């Protein structure tokens, strides 16, 4: 016994000494960095420590860790800008996602989380395995392009299983939507501030060369020659910011309808978010973002009226959502125009001069039909349009693979969605894409129909509309929208949430007559 006690005491003393020595070394190293003004290294170490903590939280409790992952997903670009477009930071979100998948799988095996069996999985798998086969296309410069394409197109699909397991009851759903909208208010608010203050706000003094142009883009009105800056907010590009705004507006309108019908706390946050997003969208300078936001608003308002619970005497509540959303958006825009007339005038001038058919600089027809069709025809001019050039050869981020390989990028770039698929995977790819996306949206619509005249309908129809817009309308203009990791990740998250809603609806009455029940373990 004495020998065991001595052994344990010695082991404890050794651990204490080791920790003390490591701490002394860390303090000494950090002190040198501070003295030498090596702030870059300090930031890298701090971020690395934060990622380690988040990873441990995910492994311990994937539900809590998921929200850390969500915040990192949205703010990763901001960190990357200040660390010289560090690729280790770029792939950090994928490591966190992988840890979350592993933690979820363990929870499902222990029957601590619910498994999900999507009805469209067979058709999605068909497209996935076709893309895997195309990784080894003999015309591909390297299989690394294929690995990039698989990562960009498919890596976040397991998030729908995660979201399905995450939403156990309405408390979880309320928390998810409220956090989403709070983050949307912050991100859109920062975008508005940057649109006013200029590119020096939220950007380091010198951006890395490969993202310098993306973070400091300017446009000029074709007739009045007004120059204005395109804000990118916390992202590296104004295009990613505009795509995020479309997502946030769609989800925000659906969440506002659900919150009002359910009499949940947080409705003011929803309305403030809608007003902030309206200002940010106009200030973004993105014509596609503005048009998709306006079309989505009109489509969702019409859907709300169609699926409102009129039989239960609650249809007027959805009408109130529409009215208040318009009021908050209008008041926000009016206030911004009064305070910052110059900033708004240049954007409105750009929209009116390029989108109104009466303008001599009208471009809507060219950008929405003529140019995309020209790019589609361009895909057939390539020598390998029948079998393609391989997965990932015309994928978002291919320039980084080219930089790593020290070789020029493949010359197969096409700026139209179906044309990109043909350039990468041949003539069969667009048909497989249409097949799996059509089946997916149809399955989502079936769930949405089952929720008609319930308080979940505004949210469900918003998710279905977002899936349709991203997989069809935006992808027609180019696959960059689908391949953008923010929009892609939220597509699968929202689909998982959608398929969980019928179970939530079956537990409670059609309309809220009592407070939400406490959460359950499953």
C-alpha positions in Angstrom: 0.0 0.0 0.0 2.8 2.4 0.9 4.5 1.7 -2.4 1.2 2.5 -4.3 0.8 5.7 -2.4 4.4 6.8 -3.1 3.9 5.9 -6.8 0.7 7.9 -7.0 2.3 10.9 -5.2 5.3 10.8 -7.5 3.1 10.6 -10.6 1.1 13.6 -9.4 4.3 15.6 -8.7 5.6 14.7 -12.2 2.3 16.0 -13.8 2.5 19.2 -11.8 6.1 19.8 -12.8 5.3 19.1 -16.4 2.3 21.5 -16.4 4.4 24.2 -14.7 7.3 23.8 -17.2 4.9 23.9 -20.2 3.2 27.0 -18.7 6.5 28.6 -18.2 7.5 27.9 -21.8 4.2 29.2 -23.2 4.5 32.4 -21.1 8.1 32.9 -22.3 7.1 32.4 -25.9 4.1 34.7 -25.7 6.2 37.3 -24.0 8.7 37.3 -26.9 5.9 37.6 -29.4 4.4 40.5 -27.6 7.9 42.2 -27.3 8.5 41.6 -31.0 5.0 42.8 -31.9 4.2 39.5 -33.6 0.4 40.0 -33.3 -0.2 37.6 -36.2 1.3 34.7 -34.3 -0.7 35.7 -31.2 -3.9 35.7 -33.2 -3.1 32.3 -34.7 -2.5 30.8 -31.3 -5.6 32.3 -29.8 -7.8 31.1 -32.7 -6.2 27.6 -32.5 -6.9 27.5 -28.7 -10.5 28.6 -29.4 -10.9 25.9 -32.1 -9.6 23.3 -29.6 -12.1 24.3 -27.0 -15.0 24.3 -29.5 -13.9 20.8 -30.7 -13.9 19.5 -27.1 -17.3 21.0 -26.5 -18.7 19.3 -29.7 -17.3 15.9 -28.6 -18.8 16.3 -25.1 -22.1 17.8 -26.1 -22.8 18.1 -29.9 -26.0 20.1 -29.4 -24.2 22.9 -27.6 -21.2 22.5 -29.9 -23.4 22.9 -32.9 -24.0 26.6 -32.1 -20.3 27.2 -31.8 -19.9 25.7 -35.2 -22.7 27.9 -36.6 -21.1 31.1 -35.4 -17.7 30.0 -36.7 -19.3 29.1 -40.1 -20.7 32.7 -40.5 -17.7 34.6 -39.1 -14.8 32.5 -40.4 -14.2 34.8 -43.4 -13.7 37.7 -41.1 -10.9 35.9 -39.2 -9.5 34.7 -42.5 -9.2 38.2 -43.9 -7.1 39.4 -40.9 -4.8 36.3 -41.1 -3.9 36.7 -44.8 -6.5 34.3 -46.2 -4.9 31.4 -44.2 -6.1 28.1 -45.7 -5.9 26.4 -42.3 -8.6 28.8 -41.1 -10.6 28.1 -44.2 -10.7 24.4 -43.5 -11.3 24.8 -39.7 -15.1 24.8 -40.2 -14.8 21.4 -42.0 -12.9 20.0 -39.1 -15.6 21.2 -36.7 -18.3 19.8 -38.9 -16.6 16.4 -39.0 -16.3 16.4 -35.2 -20.0 17.2 -35.0 -20.9 14.4 -37.4 -18.8 11.9 -35.3 -20.4 13.1 -32.1 -23.9 12.8 -33.6 -23.2 9.3 -34.9 -22.2 8.2 -31.5 -25.3 9.8 -30.0 -27.5 7.9 -32.5 -25.8 4.6 -31.8 -26.5 5.2 -28.1 -30.1 6.1 -28.9 -29.6 9.6 -27.6 -30.6 11.2 -30.9 -33.1 10.4 -33.6 -32.0 9.1 -37.0 -33.4 10.5 -40.2 -34.1 8.6 -43.5 -34.7 11.2 -46.2 -37.0 10.0 -49.0 -34.8 11.5 -51.7 -31.6 9.9 -50.6 -31.5 7.3 -53.5 -31.6 10.0 -56.2 -29.1 12.2 -54.3 -26.8 9.1 -53.9 -27.0 8.5 -57.7 -25.6 12.0 -58.4 -23.0 11.6 -55.6 -21.6 8.4 -57.0 -21.6 9.7 -60.5 -19.5 12.7 -59.2 -17.2 10.2 -57.4 -16.7 8.4 -60.7 -15.8 11.6 -62.4 -13.0 12.3 -59.9 -11.0 9.8 -61.9 -11.9 11.3 -65.3 -8.8 10.9 -67.5 -9.2 14.5 -68.7 -8.9 15.9 -65.2 -5.5 17.5 -64.5 -5.5 16.0 -60.9 -7.7 14.0 -58.6 -7.3 16.9 -56.1 -9.7 18.9 -58.2 -12.1 16.0 -57.8 -11.7 15.9 -54.0 -12.3 19.6 -53.9 -15.5 19.2 -55.9 -16.8 16.4 -53.6 -16.1 18.5 -50.6 -17.8 21.6 -51.9 -20.9 19.8 -53.3 -21.5 17.1 -50.7 -19.6 17.6 -47.4 -22.4 19.5 -45.7 -25.2 17.1 -46.6 -25.0 15.4 -43.2 -26.1 18.6 -41.6 -29.7 17.7 -42.4 -29.3 14.6 -40.2 -27.8 16.8 -37.5 -30.7 19.4 -37.8 -33.3 16.6 -37.7 -31.8 15.3 -34.4 -31.2 18.8 -33.0 -34.8 19.8 -33.1 -36.4 17.7 -30.4 -39.3 20.0 -29.5 -40.5 23.6 -30.1 -38.0 25.0 -27.6 -35.1 23.7 -29.8 -36.8 25.2 -32.9 -37.4 28.5 -31.1 -33.7 28.7 -30.0 -32.4 27.8 -33.5 -34.5 30.4 -35.3 -33.9 33.1 -32.7 -30.1 32.6 -32.8 -30.2 32.6 -36.6 -32.0 35.9 -36.7 -29.8 37.5 -34.1 -26.8 36.6 -36.1 -28.5 38.0 -39.2 -29.1 41.3 -37.5 -25.4 41.5 -36.5 -24.1 40.5 -40.0 -26.5 42.8 -41.9 -25.9 45.6 -39.5 -22.1 45.4 -40.0 -22.7 45.3 -43.7 -24.7 48.5 -43.5 -21.9 50.2 -41.5 -19.3 49.0 -44.0 -21.4 50.3 -46.8 -21.3 53.8 -45.2 -17.8 53.8 -43.8 -16.1 52.1 -46.8 -13.7 49.2 -47.2 -11.4 50.2 -44.4 -14.0 49.0 -42.0 -14.0 45.2 -41.3 -11.0 44.9 -43.6 -7.3 44.9 -42.6 -5.1 47.7 -44.0 -3.8 45.3 -46.7 -5.8 42.4 -47.9 -4.2 39.2 -49.3 -3.7 39.5 -53.0 -6.1 36.7 -53.9 -9.0 38.3 -52.0 -8.0 42.0 -52.4 -10.3 42.6 -55.3 -13.2 40.7 -53.7 -13.1 42.7 -50.5 -12.9 46.2 -52.2 -15.1 46.0 -55.2 -16.8 49.2 -56.5 -19.4 49.8 -59.1 -20.3 52.8 -61.2 -23.8 53.8 -62.4 -23.7 53.6 -66.2 -25.6 56.9 -66.9 -24.9 59.2 -63.9 -21.4 57.9 -63.2 -21.8 57.6 -59.5 -19.2 55.3 -57.8 -20.2 53.2 -54.8 -18.5 50.5 -52.7 -20.0 47.0 -52.5 -20.0 45.9 -48.8 -18.9 42.4 -47.9 -19.7 42.6 -44.1 -18.0 39.7 -42.3 -17.4 37.8 -45.6 -14.5 38.0 -48.0 -16.7 39.0 -50.9 -19.7 41.1 -51.6 -21.2 38.3 -53.6 -21.2 35.9 -50.6 -22.8 38.7 -48.5 -25.6 39.2 -51.1 -26.3 35.5 -51.2 -26.5 35.4 -47.4 -29.0 38.3 -47.4 -31.3 36.3 -49.7 -31.1 33.3 -47.3 -31.7 35.5 -44.2 -34.7 37.3 -45.7 -36.4 34.1 -46.7 -35.8 32.4 -43.3 -36.6 35.6 -41.5 -40.1 36.0 -43.1 -40.9 32.4 -42.4 -39.7 32.6 -38.8 -41.7 35.8 -38.2 -44.9 34.0 -39.4 -44.2 31.1 -37.1 -43.4 33.3 -34.1 -46.6 35.3 -34.5 -48.9 32.2 -34.9 -47.2 30.6 -31.9 -47.2 33.7 -29.7 -43.5 33.2 -29.0 -41.1 35.7 -27.5 -38.7 37.2 -29.9 -41.1 38.6 -32.5 -39.5 42.1 -32.2 -36.2 40.6 -33.1 -37.7 39.1 -36.2 -39.2 42.4 -37.3 -36.0 44.4 -36.5 -34.1 41.7 -38.5 -36.4 42.1 -41.5 -35.9 45.9 -41.5 -32.1 45.6 -41.2 -32.0 43.0 -43.9 -34.0 45.3 -46.2 -31.6 48.1 -45.8 -28.5 45.9 -46.2 -30.0 44.4 -49.4 -30.5 47.7 -51.0 -27.1 48.9 -49.9 -25.4 45.7 -51.1 -25.4 46.8 -54.8 -26.2 43.3 -55.9 -29.0 43.2 -58.5 -29.5 39.5 -58.2 -29.7 39.8 -54.4 -32.3 42.5 -54.7 -34.4 40.7 -57.3 -34.3 37.4 -55.5 -35.2 39.1 -52.2 -38.2 41.0 -53.8 -39.5 37.9 -55.6 -39.1 35.8 -52.5 -41.0 38.4 -50.4 -43.9 38.4 -52.9 -43.9 34.6 -53.3 -43.9 34.1 -49.5 -46.6 36.7 -48.8 -48.8 34.9 -51.4 -48.1 31.5 -49.9 -48.8 32.8 -46.3 -52.2 33.9 -47.4 -52.9 30.6 -49.2 -51.8 28.4 -46.3 -53.0 30.6 -43.4 -55.3 28.9 -40.8 -58.4 30.8 -41.8 -60.7 28.0 -40.6 -59.3 28.4 -37.1 -59.7 32.2 -37.0 -56.0 32.8 -37.0 -55.5 33.9 -40.6 -55.5 37.5 -39.5 -52.3 36.9 -37.5 -50.5 36.1 -40.7 -51.9 39.2 -42.3 -50.5 41.1 -39.3 -47.1 39.6 -40.1 -47.2 40.8 -43.6 -48.3 44.3 -42.6 -45.7 44.6 -39.8 -42.9 43.3 -42.0 -43.7 45.9 -44.6 -43.9 48.6 -42.0 -40.5 47.8 -40.4 -38.8 47.5 -43.8 -40.3 50.7 -45.0 -39.5 52.6 -41.8 -35.9 51.3 -41.9 -35.4 52.3 -45.5 -37.0 55.7 -45.0 -34.8 56.5 -42.0 -31.7 55.4 -43.8 -32.5 57.5 -46.8 -33.0 60.6 -44.6 -29.8 60.0 -42.7 -27.6 58.8 -45.5 -29.1 60.1 -48.7 -25.9 59.9 -50.8 -25.2 56.3 -50.0 -28.7 55.2 -50.9 -29.0 57.5 -54.0 -26.1 55.8 -55.8 -27.5 52.3 -55.2 -31.0 53.3 -56.3 -29.6 55.0 -59.3 -27.7 51.8 -60.3 -30.8 49.6 -59.9 -33.0 52.0 -61.8 -30.5 52.5 -64.6 -29.8 48.8 -65.2 -33.1 47.1 -64.3 -35.8 49.4 -65.7 -36.8 48.6 -69.3 -37.2 52.3 -70.1 -33.5 52.9 -69.3 -30.9 53.1 -72.1 -28.6 51.0 -69.9 -31.1 48.2 -69.3 -29.3 44.9 -68.6 -31.8 42.5 -67.0 -32.6 40.7 -70.2 -28.9 40.3 -71.1 -27.9 39.1 -67.6 -30.9 36.8 -67.0 -31.1 35.1 -70.5 -28.7 36.1 -73.3 -25.5 35.8 -71.3 -26.4 32.5 -69.5 -27.5 30.9 -72.8 -24.3 32.0 -74.4 -22.3 30.4 -71.6 -24.4 27.2 -72.0 -23.5 27.0 -75.7 -19.9 27.6 -74.7 -19.9 24.4 -72.7 -20.7 22.5 -75.9 -17.7 24.0 -77.6 -15.3 22.2 -75.4 -13.6 19.0 -76.7 -14.9 16.8 -73.8 -18.5 17.9 -73.4 -19.8 14.3 -73.7 -17.8 12.9 -70.8 -16.6 16.2 -69.1 -13.3 17.2 -67.7 -13.7 15.7 -64.2 -15.4 16.7 -60.9 -14.1 20.0 -59.5 -12.4 21.4 -62.6 -15.0 24.2 -62.8 -15.8 24.4 -59.0 -15.7 27.3 -56.6 -12.2 27.4 -55.1 -10.4 25.6 -57.9 -7.8 28.4 -57.9 -6.5 27.2 -54.5 -5.9 23.7 -55.9 -4.1 25.2 -58.8 -2.0 27.3 -56.5 -1.1 24.2 -54.4 -0.2 22.2 -57.5 1.7 25.1 -59.0 -0.1 24.5 -62.3 -2.5 26.8 -64.3 -6.2 26.3 -63.7 -8.2 24.1 -66.1 -9.5 26.2 -69.0 -13.1 24.9 -68.8 -14.8 27.7 -66.9 -18.4 28.3 -67.8 -20.7 30.9 -66.0 -24.0 29.0 -66.2 -25.1 26.2 -63.9 -26.0 23.4 -66.4 -23.0 24.5 -68.5 -20.7 24.0 -65.5 -22.1 20.5 -64.9 -21.5 19.6 -68.6 -17.9 21.1 -68.4 -17.2 19.0 -65.3 -19.1 15.8 -65.7 -20.4 15.6 -69.2 -23.8 15.7 -70.8 -25.4 13.2 -68.3 -24.7 15.5 -65.3 -27.5 18.1 -65.9 -30.1 15.4 -66.1 -29.0 13.7 -62.9 -28.9 17.2 -61.2 -32.5 18.0 -62.3 -33.6 14.5 -61.2 -32.3 14.7 -57.6 -33.2 18.4 -57.1 -36.7 17.9 -58.4 -37.3 14.8 -56.2 -35.8 16.7 -53.2 -38.0 19.8 -53.7 -41.1 17.6 -54.3 -40.5 15.7 -51.1 -40.1 19.0 -49.2 -43.3 20.3 -50.8 -45.1 17.2 -49.7 -44.1 17.9 -46.1 -45.1 21.5 -46.5 -48.6 20.5 -47.7 -49.1 18.4 -44.6 -48.4 21.5 -42.5 -51.0 23.7 -44.2 -53.2 25.7 -41.8 -50.8 25.0 -38.9 -48.5 27.5 -37.1 -45.5 25.7 -38.7 -46.6 26.5 -42.3 -44.9 29.9 -42.7 -41.6 28.4 -41.8 -42.0 25.2 -43.8 -43.0 27.1 -47.0 -40.1 29.4 -46.5 -37.7 26.4 -46.4 -39.3 24.9 -49.5 -39.0 28.2 -51.3 -35.3 28.6 -50.3 -34.5 25.1 -51.6 -36.3 25.9 -54.9 -34.5 29.2 -55.3 -31.1 27.8 -54.5 -31.3 24.5 -56.5 -33.1 25.9 -59.5 -33.2 29.6 -60.0 -29.8 30.5 -58.6 -28.1 27.4 -60.0 -29.4 28.2 -63.4 -27.3 31.4 -63.3 -24.3 29.5 -61.9 -23.4 26.8 -59.4 -21.4 29.3 -57.3 -24.5 30.0 -55.2 -25.0 26.3 -54.3 -21.3 25.8 -53.8 -21.0 28.7 -51.5 -20.5 27.0 -48.2 -22.8 29.3 -46.2 -25.8 28.8 -48.4 -25.0 25.1 -48.9 -24.7 24.4 -45.2 -28.0 26.2 -44.4 -29.8 24.4 -47.2 -29.2 21.0 -45.6 -29.8 22.4 -42.1 -33.1 23.8 -43.1 -34.2 20.6 -44.9 -33.5 18.7 -41.7 -35.6 21.1 -39.7 -38.4 20.9 -42.3 -38.7 17.1 -42.0 -38.8 17.4 -38.2 -41.8 19.8 -38.2 -44.6 17.2 -38.8 -43.6 15.4 -35.7 -43.7 18.6 -33.7 -47.1 19.4 -35.1 -48.4 16.0 -34.2 -47.5 16.4 -30.5 -49.5 19.6 -30.0 -52.8 21.1 -31.1 -53.1 22.6 -34.5 -52.7 26.1 -33.1 -51.1 27.1 -29.8 -53.5 26.9 -26.9 -51.0 26.2 -24.2 -47.3 27.0 -23.5 -44.6 24.9 -25.1 -43.8 21.6 -23.4 -40.4 21.1 -21.8 -37.7 19.5 -23.9 -37.4 15.7 -24.1 -34.2 13.7 -24.4 -35.0 12.1 -27.8 
